[in-house]
């Protein structure tokens, strides 16, 4: 936690911002929910337990700031809305996601299989690729077993 706080403080200071108690409460909620891909509403509820006076607008602004600093990634999932993913390494590389159409679960797939595709696209188009994101839609093992998928 101390290492992450130090890194976040440093990134905020580079933008002439500081780690306010509200931002620290949002960060703690994100860390608590790491790997769960919470919505802004879920982050708000968790943060409100830590900092009862916080408003939803403050949580939105904090998440926007954290996203611009690479602390979180905002993931758009169509009708399921936006979800946020805490990025403890604060690197820009995205891993891939498996989205269950039955129960709405979001799972991570960390193996990068697209390096050949990136090279081919870059070679054919001259486009300098810096990152990519891939989503697979289908049904998780649970939904398949229970007949929902």
N, C-alpha and C positions, 0 to 999 in steps of 0.2 A: 504493500500500500504506500509506504514512504517513497519508494522509487517512482511509482506512478504519479503521486502528488507532486514530486519534484519536477518530473517531466512536464506535467500539465501546467504547473506554475511557470516554468520556463517558456513554454509555448505561448501562454497568455501574455507574459511580459514582452515577448517579441512583438505583440500586437498592441502594446500599451494598455493591456487589460490586467485585472488581478483576479485571484481566486477568492471570490466572495463566499460567504457562508452558504448562500443559495446555490452557487455553482458547485461548491464542495458537496452539498447534499445531493444534487443531481448526479454528480460523479459517483458518489457512494452507492446510489440506487442503481446506476448502470453497472457498477462492478458487482453488486449483489445479484443482478440478473444476467450476468455475462453468459453467453451461450443460449439464452432463451429468446432472443429477438423480440423484446417488448415493444408495444406500441407507445406512443407519446402519453396516452391516458394511463397505461400501466406504470410508466416511469413517474408520471405526476402523482399517482396514488402512493407509490412507494416513497417518493420524495416528501410528500406531505406528512408522512409519519415521522420523518426526521426533522422537518422544518415546516410546522403547521401553517405559518403565514404565507407560504409561497403560493404564487398564482400560476395558473396554466400558461399564461402568456410568457412568464419568466422561464418556465420549463421549455417552451418552444424556442425562445431566443437563445437559451443556453445550449440546447441541442444543435441549433443552427451554427452557433459559434464553435462548439465542439466538433461539428462535422467539418467546418472550414479548416480546423487545426489537425484533422486526422485522428481525433480521439474517438469518434464514433463514425460509423457508416450508416447512411440512411438507405434503406432498401425499400423499393416500391414494389408492392405485390398486387397491383390492380385493385380488384374489388376488396381484397383483404386489407387494403390501406398500406400505410407506411409502417415499417418496423425499424428498430434501431439496433445496431450491433456494436457493442463496446469493443474497441480495438486496443488491447493493452500494449501491443508492440508499437502502436501508432505508425504502422507502415501503410502504404496506400494499396498494396496488393490484395485483391479480393479473392476469397475462395469461392467455391461454388455452392449452390443451395439446391436441396431437394424439397419440393413443396408438395405436401399431400393434399389432394383434392377432396379426400374423404373427411379427414379430421382437422385439416389446417396446420398440421405440424410442419415445422421448418427444420430441416436437418442440414448439417454442413458436410461437404465433401471436399477434403483438402488436397487430394491428388491433382496436380496440374497436368492435364492431358492435351492442352491446346498450344504448346510451344510450336509444333509443326504447322498448325493452322496459322498462328501469328506470323511465322516466317513467310508462309505462302502469300498471305494477304499483303504483308509489307512489301514483298518482292514484286507482286503484280500491280500494286497501286502506288508504291512510293510513300505510303502512309507510315509515319513513325508511331508504332504502337507502344504505349507506356503501361497499359494494364488492360484487363478484361474482366468480365463478370458473366457467369453462365447460370441459368436456372433450369432445372428439370422439373416438370410437372407430372404427377402420377399418383400412385397410392402406396402408402407405407405398408410394411409387413403386417401390422395390426389390422389395418383396414382390409387388406387382402384376405386375411384369416377370418375376419368377421363378416365378409361378404359385402363390405361397403365399396369395394373397388375391384 
